[in-house]
Amino acid sequence: MAAIPYTSGMLSMNAQPETDTTEPGTHDRVVTALRQLLGERLSTSAAVREQHGRDESFHRAHPPDAVAFAKSTEEVAQVVRICATHRCPLIPYGTGTSLEGHVAALHGGICIDVTGMNEVLEVNAEDLDCRVQPGVTRKQLNTYLRDTGLFFPIDPGADASLGGMTATRASGTNAVRYGTMRENVLGLTVVTADGRIIQTGGRARKSAAGYDLTRLFVGSEGTLGVITAIRLRLYGIPQAMSAAVCSFETLEGAVNTVISTIQSGIPVARIELLDEVQMDAVNRYSKLDYPVQPTLFFEFHGSESGVAEQAQAVGGLAGEYGGSGFKWTCAQEERNHLWQARHDAFYAAMALRPGCKG
Ligand SMILES: Cc1cc2nc3c(=O)[nH]c(=O)nc-3n(C[C@H](O)[C@H](O)[C@H](O)COP(=O)(O)OP(=O)(O)OC[C@H]3O[C@@H](n4cnc5c(N)ncnc54)[C@H](O)[C@@H]3O)c2cc1C
């Protein structure tokens, strides 16, 4: 691959130069060229630019000069080539739920929104993999998979796009058992900063061929290319799932329970720690009435006897470290309620101080 000049390609916030080196009027020329390519799918409206210049964090909006709504890999490549020719910053955009100002257009330029590329391209149930366009969200994929007996486990609190989740190397509550996006992306289609379309990785589980470019792009936050398709690992939905909650007198007791659980090799699917302040926030926001104490949320996956065994083993360990009221349940409604409360923890924390941002 040829070296890519620093200012010619994808520049998300972290990679933007200290000063804007683009020639005056450059961005206008790019907007004109993109208008010819995309027609009404290029927006310069203030509201659309503002929406694409901010994420869920406290950072104020830095709107791009225009937002390009791409529909295909080839179209993304054309947009990238136009921006590269004019050395104009380009920022990919998924659902804008990131938390570190990722999508802020500090030096203007073009935001490329791929939410319109939202098809599940293939599902290989026997091989436990699928291929999706970047605008497919994690919930959309799981709804699509519902009748196959398979699921995709990575679940950041937000219903983020799989392109954005790949670009931020997202994780979630299932990370302890299923890993993060790093372990679950098998391959990518990427438009690199000079507009070339490349494929990385593949379906073979055992392969040492070539550079591991997939890992380079996973977590690159839009700085190396626009991801236009993602091959993901899938898992069979476990026969049984149970959830448990346990309160502790001390934070140390909760932490020691986690350490012992992992060291004992108990294959917990989810394990999350909330301190007493967060529990108070979650109780108020999600209308729960758990003790306002350091608390662990657990989930166990396996056979019916397996999940009962895991829950009992963890309950025993928790008791040794001052855990009380260890309650576990297989009831789906209760499990969903518990994990929805966890996914809303960010908003619950913000609600403690109205008007604040995360
Ligand atoms: C309530 C809440 C809870 C969260 N919980 C967790 C959590 O538990 N664990 C965790 O890891 N994260 C968590 N997050 C953050 C979450 O991971 C990100 O919000 C998500 O991964 C970003 O996806 P997105 O589609 O919104 O991307 P965006 O916010 O649109 O973009 C994020 C970055 O990815 C780049 N990008 C987007 N799409 C592409 C693409 N197709 N190609 C190349 N680059 C692209 C953008 O340029 C930007 O740099 C949480 C967020 C919220 C709001």
The ligand as an SDF file (V2000), in Angstrom:
LIG
                    3D

 53 58  0  0  0  0  0  0  0  0999 V2000
  -25.7340    5.1390   27.0190 C   0  0  0  0  0  0  0  0  0  0  0  0
  -24.4590    4.6740   26.3730 C   0  0  0  0  0  0  0  0  0  0  0  0
  -23.8280    3.5590   26.8870 C   0  0  0  0  0  0  0  0  0  0  0  0
  -22.6430    3.1030   26.3100 C   0  0  0  0  0  0  0  0  0  0  0  0
  -22.0680    1.9750   26.8190 N   0  0  0  0  0  0  0  0  0  0  0  0
  -20.9210    1.5250   26.2860 C   0  0  0  0  0  0  0  0  0  0  0  0
  -20.3000    0.3480   26.7890 C   0  0  0  0  0  0  0  0  0  0  0  0
  -20.7880   -0.2670   27.7320 O   0  0  0  0  0  0  0  0  0  0  0  0
  -19.1600   -0.0700   26.1740 N   0  0  0  0  0  0  0  0  0  0  0  0
  -18.6060    0.5900   25.1260 C   0  0  0  0  0  0  0  0  0  0  0  0
  -17.5850    0.1710   24.5810 O   0  0  0  0  0  0  0  0  0  0  0  0
  -19.1750    1.7050   24.6330 N   0  0  0  0  0  0  0  0  0  0  0  0
  -20.2990    2.1840   25.1860 C   0  0  0  0  0  0  0  0  0  0  0  0
  -20.8780    3.3140   24.6680 N   0  0  0  0  0  0  0  0  0  0  0  0
  -20.2370    3.9820   23.5380 C   0  0  0  0  0  0  0  0  0  0  0  0
  -20.5590    3.1940   22.2690 C   0  0  0  0  0  0  0  0  0  0  0  0
  -19.5820    2.2350   22.0900 O   0  0  0  0  0  0  0  0  0  0  0  0
  -20.4670    4.0530   21.0770 C   0  0  0  0  0  0  0  0  0  0  0  0
  -21.5430    4.9160   21.2720 O   0  0  0  0  0  0  0  0  0  0  0  0
  -20.6390    3.2830   19.7580 C   0  0  0  0  0  0  0  0  0  0  0  0
  -19.7450    2.2080   19.6350 O   0  0  0  0  0  0  0  0  0  0  0  0
  -20.4150    4.2180   18.6120 C   0  0  0  0  0  0  0  0  0  0  0  0
  -21.2080    3.7950   17.5360 O   0  0  0  0  0  0  0  0  0  0  0  0
  -21.9760    4.8610   16.6270 P   0  0  0  0  0  0  0  0  0  0  0  0
  -22.6270    4.1200   15.5270 O   0  0  0  0  0  0  0  0  0  0  0  0
  -22.8610    5.7260   17.4420 O   0  0  0  0  0  0  0  0  0  0  0  0
  -20.7220    5.6860   16.0720 O   0  0  0  0  0  0  0  0  0  0  0  0
  -20.5370    7.2620   15.9730 P   0  0  0  0  0  0  0  0  0  0  0  0
  -20.6950    7.8900   17.3090 O   0  0  0  0  0  0  0  0  0  0  0  0
  -21.3440    7.7810   14.8610 O   0  0  0  0  0  0  0  0  0  0  0  0
  -18.9970    7.3090   15.5620 O   0  0  0  0  0  0  0  0  0  0  0  0
  -18.0180    6.9060   16.4890 C   0  0  0  0  0  0  0  0  0  0  0  0
  -16.6420    6.9190   15.8150 C   0  0  0  0  0  0  0  0  0  0  0  0
  -16.5950    5.8940   14.8350 O   0  0  0  0  0  0  0  0  0  0  0  0
  -16.3380    6.4260   13.5410 C   0  0  0  0  0  0  0  0  0  0  0  0
  -17.1890    5.6790   12.5980 N   0  0  0  0  0  0  0  0  0  0  0  0
  -18.5370    5.5280   12.6330 C   0  0  0  0  0  0  0  0  0  0  0  0
  -18.9410    4.7690   11.6020 N   0  0  0  0  0  0  0  0  0  0  0  0
  -17.8260    4.4300   10.9040 C   0  0  0  0  0  0  0  0  0  0  0  0
  -17.5860    3.6770    9.7190 C   0  0  0  0  0  0  0  0  0  0  0  0
  -18.5840    3.0880    9.0470 N   0  0  0  0  0  0  0  0  0  0  0  0
  -16.3060    3.5590    9.2960 N   0  0  0  0  0  0  0  0  0  0  0  0
  -15.2830    4.1230    9.9540 C   0  0  0  0  0  0  0  0  0  0  0  0
  -15.4470    4.8610   11.0740 N   0  0  0  0  0  0  0  0  0  0  0  0
  -16.7090    5.0080   11.5380 C   0  0  0  0  0  0  0  0  0  0  0  0
  -16.6830    7.9000   13.6320 C   0  0  0  0  0  0  0  0  0  0  0  0
  -15.9230    8.6760   12.7340 O   0  0  0  0  0  0  0  0  0  0  0  0
  -16.3080    8.2100   15.0770 C   0  0  0  0  0  0  0  0  0  0  0  0
  -14.9110    8.4320   15.1930 O   0  0  0  0  0  0  0  0  0  0  0  0
  -22.0750    3.7800   25.2100 C   0  0  0  0  0  0  0  0  0  0  0  0
  -22.7120    4.9110   24.6800 C   0  0  0  0  0  0  0  0  0  0  0  0
  -23.9000    5.3610   25.2630 C   0  0  0  0  0  0  0  0  0  0  0  0
  -24.5700    6.5740   24.6890 C   0  0  0  0  0  0  0  0  0  0  0  0
  1  2  1  0
  2  3  1  0
  2 52  2  0
  3  4  2  0
  4  5  1  0
  4 50  1  0
  5  6  2  0
  6  7  1  0
  6 13  1  0
  7  8  2  0
  7  9  1  0
  9 10  1  0
 10 11  2  0
 10 12  1  0
 12 13  2  0
 13 14  1  0
 14 15  1  0
 14 50  1  0
 15 16  1  0
 16 17  1  0
 16 18  1  0
 18 19  1  0
 18 20  1  0
 20 21  1  0
 20 22  1  0
 22 23  1  0
 23 24  1  0
 24 25  2  0
 24 26  1  0
 24 27  1  0
 27 28  1  0
 28 29  2  0
 28 30  1  0
 28 31  1  0
 31 32  1  0
 32 33  1  0
 33 34  1  0
 33 48  1  0
 34 35  1  0
 35 36  1  0
 35 46  1  0
 36 37  1  0
 36 45  1  0
 37 38  2  0
 38 39  1  0
 39 40  1  0
 39 45  2  0
 40 41  1  0
 40 42  2  0
 42 43  1  0
 43 44  2  0
 44 45  1  0
 46 47  1  0
 46 48  1  0
 48 49  1  0
 50 51  2  0
 51 52  1  0
 52 53  1  0
M  END
$$$$
